[in-house]
Amino acid sequence: MTINLISDTVTKPSSGMLDAMMRAPVGDDVFKQDPTVNELEKKVAEMFKKERALFFPSGTMANQTAIKLHTQPGEQLICDKYAHVFNYEGGGVSFNSGVSCRLVDGDRGMMTAQQVEDAINPPDFYHSPLTSLVCIENTTNKGGGACWDFEELKRIKQVCSKNKLAYHLDGARLWNAMVKRGENPQQYGELFDTISVCLSKGLGCPVGSVLVGSADLMEKALRVRKIFGGGMRQAGYLAAAGIYALDHHISRLAKDHSRAKEIGETLQNLAFVKRVEPIETNIVIFQVNENLISELSLVQKLKSHDVHFISMGQGKLRMVTHMDYTQEMHEKLLDTLNKL
């Protein structure tokens, strides 16, 4: 039995999702004539109470498009030092938009409103980049699936409004945060100018993310997506997976969270584990005592038991639970860890 906890992106479509994909009516989405893509975009826009949504092949492209919409070359965005847009999007911030990142030293990928305010460059001081955008990631990947305090997000919004800054949410795992905190999409839609949400992580789709915002911004996003090479033709087969996931796979995320917490509790009791970071959702990040076992040795040892996970560097090891990680797998993993 192979246990793959490398990421929640390793899932395969469920039988119900495959059936929905095969039955989807399709057209040419580059001409906006794919009825299933149009249905998905309408559905997500209505969930967040935004005017319009746009389907993307990846979350990275959706985020990079949002950054392009809100900035001009030479300007600067503010984000936490752990932010996905800085660490894991191939330097696209500088390559695609000519923008630099002002990194904030937050807590597990989350910064405070005061830290954001302190990071803003004076707009009349032309020697430094003009600050134009604040980017938030919820949940935080490198921060171990941590969920932002919504009240802090509201305080950051006040800072953005006062300083005329755009406000973007990288919501790749926002579904996890909303399930964990009992929040709803409309709350986030009221707060942010643009939001990207991923369908191919916790929701189990094979491909796809969606960007939401105002009609004007999404009209511009359509052009940027084209420039980035993101136009797709009969994409309705992929969009149908997204519709199915939104209808059937959100509430089940609580199972992933519960199993992640149990993995963390087991790890915490192992002599060679130095630290397990707080676990809120489906990401488990931990460190080993290098005097007892190295990161590489542990990865290889568990690989010999057909258990797969990754090192994130800087001493951090990561396991991610997901919908293809079954209870049988979970029990085997806990037993394997306890016998190490």
N, C-alpha and C positions, 0 to 999 in steps of 0.2 A: 504494500500500500504506500504510494507516494504522497507525502504531505508537503505541499508547496505553500510556504508562508512568506515568499519573497515580496509579494505585494498583493493588493486586492484587485490588481489589473490582470491576474492570471486566470480569471474565471472563464468558463465556456457558457454560451447561452443555454438556458433551461429549455426543456421540451416545449413548454408553453410559449416562450419567447421565439423559438425557432418557427413554430407554427404561425405566429403572428407575422414574422418576417416573410415567410413564404407566401402568405395571403395578401401582402400589402399591395395596394394599387400604387403605381409609380409613374413618374414622368421625368422631364428634364429640369432638375432644380436650378441649373444655371439660368434658365428662363423663368424660374419661380413657378414651374408647372408640375411639380411633384406634389400631389395632394397629401401624401403622408408626411412629408417634410413640413408642409404648410400647417398640417394639423398639430405636429409636435411643437413647432414654434409658437403657434397660437396657445397651446396648452401651457407651455412654460411661461409665456408672457402673462397669461391670466393668473397663474399661480403666484407670481411675484407682484402682480398688479402693475406691470410695466406695459408701455404702449406696444412694444415689439420685441421679438427675439430672433436670433439667427443661429442656425445649426453649423457647427464646425467639426472638422475631422479630429481635432485634438484640443485639449485644454490649454496647452502651450500656445497654440495659434489664437485661441480665444483671448487669452491674457495679453498676448503681444498686440493683438488688434486693439484691445481696450487702451493699452498704453499709448499706442499710436494716435488714437482718437483724442486723448486728453493732453497731449504734449506736443512741443515743437523741438527740433534738434537744438542741443545746447542747454536744454532745461534739465530739471532734476526731479526725481520722485523720492518719496520717503517710504521706507519699508523696514521691517525688522531684519536683523542680520541672518535669520534663518529662512527668510522668505523664499518661496519657490521661484518667483520671478527673477530673483538675483542668483540663486544657487543652481537651479536645475532647468533653465531654459536656454542653455547654450550661449549665454551672452547676448541674447536677442534684444534686450533693452537697448544696448549700445548699437548693435548691428542694424536693427530694424527702425529704431526711432531716434538714434543719436542722442540718447538721454543717459544721464548718470544716476546712480543710486546713492542716496544718503542713508547709511545703515544705522539703525537704532539698536542698542544693546538691551533688548527686552527680556522677558521671562518666558522661556519655552516657546519663543516665536511670537510673543504678544507684547506690545508696547503700550504705554499709557498716553493719554491725551497730552499730559504735560511734556512727555518726551517728544511727541510729535511737534508740539508748539516750539520747543527748544531747538528742533532740527530745521525749522523754516529759515531760509536765507532772507535777509531784508530785501524786499522787492526793488528798492531804489539803489541797492549796492550792486552795480553792474559788473564788479570784479568776480562775483561768485555766481554760480548757475541760478537761474530763476526757478524757484520751487513751484511746481504746478499740479502735483498729484500725490495722493497718499494711497498706498496699496496695502490691503489687509489679506491675510490667508486664514481661513477658518474651515475645518480644523487645521492646525499646524502640522505639517508632515514631519519636519525635522524636530519639532517640539513634542513629538510623541502623541499626535492626535488630540492635542489640547483644544478646548473650546473657549472662545472669547467670552468675557462677561459682556452681555449686551448693553449694559449701562455704560461701560467704558467705550464701546463702539459709538454710542450716542454722544458721548463727550468729545470723541475725536471728530465726529460730524460737525459739532459746534465750532471746533477749531478750524475745520475745512471751510465752513460757511463764512466765518469771520475773516479768513485770509484768502478767500476766493480760490480755493483749491478743489480739484476734482477728487472723487472718492470712489475707488474701485475695490471690489471684493473678489479675490480668487477663492471661489467656493467649490473647489474640486471635491472636497468631502463635506460640504455644507449640510448635505442630507444627514450625515452622522451627527453633526452638531445639533441640528434641529430635533432629531429623535432623542438625543441625550438630554437636551435642555428643555424639551417641550415647547419649542418655538415654532413659528410658521413662516413660510416664504414672504408673506406680505410685510411682515415686520422688517425684513431685510430690504425688500423692494422700496420701502418708504425712505430708507436710510442712504442707500448707495446710488451713485449715478449709473454705474454699470456693475453687473454681476456675471461671473462665469460659473457654470455648474457642470460637473462631469457626470456622464452616464455610464462610463466604462470602468469605474472603480467599484464602490460598494453596491451599486445597482446592477452590476453584472452584465452590462451591454458589451458587445464586441468592440465598438468604436463610438466615439462622439462626445462632444460637449456643446453647450448652448450658452450664448451671450445674450443678456437682456439689458434693455435701456430704453431711452426715449426713441420715438419714431425717427427723429432727425439724426440721432447718433447711430442708430442701426442702419439708416440709409448710407451713411458714411462708412460704416463697418462693412457693408456689402462690397464696396469698392476696395477697401483695404484687404478683405479676405481674398478677393480676386487677385490683387497684386501679390499676396503671399502664396498664391497657388492653391487656395482652399476651396475653389468651386468644384462641386461634385455633380454628377449627372443623375442617374436613377438611384439617388441616395435614400429613397423611401424605405428600402429594405433595412437600412440601418436605423432610420428614424422610427420604424415600427417597433424595433427592439427598445428604443427609448420610451415610447408610449407605454409599452407593456411593463417596463420596469417601474415607471412612475405610478402605474396602477397597482402593481403587485409586490414590489420589492423594497419599499421604504420602511415600513414598520418592522420588517424582519431584521433590520440593522441592529436592533437591540440584542439579538442573539450573538452577533459578532462582538459586541461590546462586552457581553457577559463572559464569553469564552476568552477574550483577551485579558480580562481581569483575573480569571482563574489561572491563565498561563503566568501572569505576573506574580501571583501569590506563590505558585510553585517555584518559579525562578528565585524569588526572594529567600526561600528556605534552603537553597543550594549553597554549599560552602564556598564554591568558586565564583559566585556572583557577587560583585561588589555593590552594585546599585541597580535598582529598577526604577525608572522614572514614573511619576504618577500616570495612571492609566484611566482615561475617561471614555475613549471610544474603541477603535479597532486596531490601534497601533501600540505595540509593545517595544519600548526601547530600553536596553539594559547594558551594563558594563560588567566585564569580568575582572577578577583579580589576576593581573598578569603574572604574579609570582606563582600562581597555581596552574593556570592554563592561559594560552594566548588566544586572541580572537580567532586567528586562522585555524588553530587546533580545534576549537569548539565547533566552528563551521564545518570542518572536515569530519569531525567525529559524528556530528549529527547527520551529515550527508551519508555516512556509511550506514545509517539507520533509515535512509531514504527520507530524511527531514531536511528541507531546504529553506534557508533564510539568508540575510545579507548583512554585511558590515557597511555602515554609513561613513566610516572613517572617524577620526578623532576619538577612538575608543568606544563608539556607539554601535551596538548590534540591534537589528530590527526584525521583528516578526509582525506580520499583518494578517488578521483574520478576515474571512470573506465568505460568500455564500456557498462556495464549493468546498469549504472546510467543514466536514461533517462532524457529528458527535462521536462517531467511531474513530475518526482521525484524532479528534481532540483527546479522547481517552488514551489512545496510543501515545500521543505526544507527551502527555503528563506522566505516563508510566515510563516512557523512555528517559525523560528528564530526571525523574526520581531515581532511576537506576544508574545514572552516569557516575 
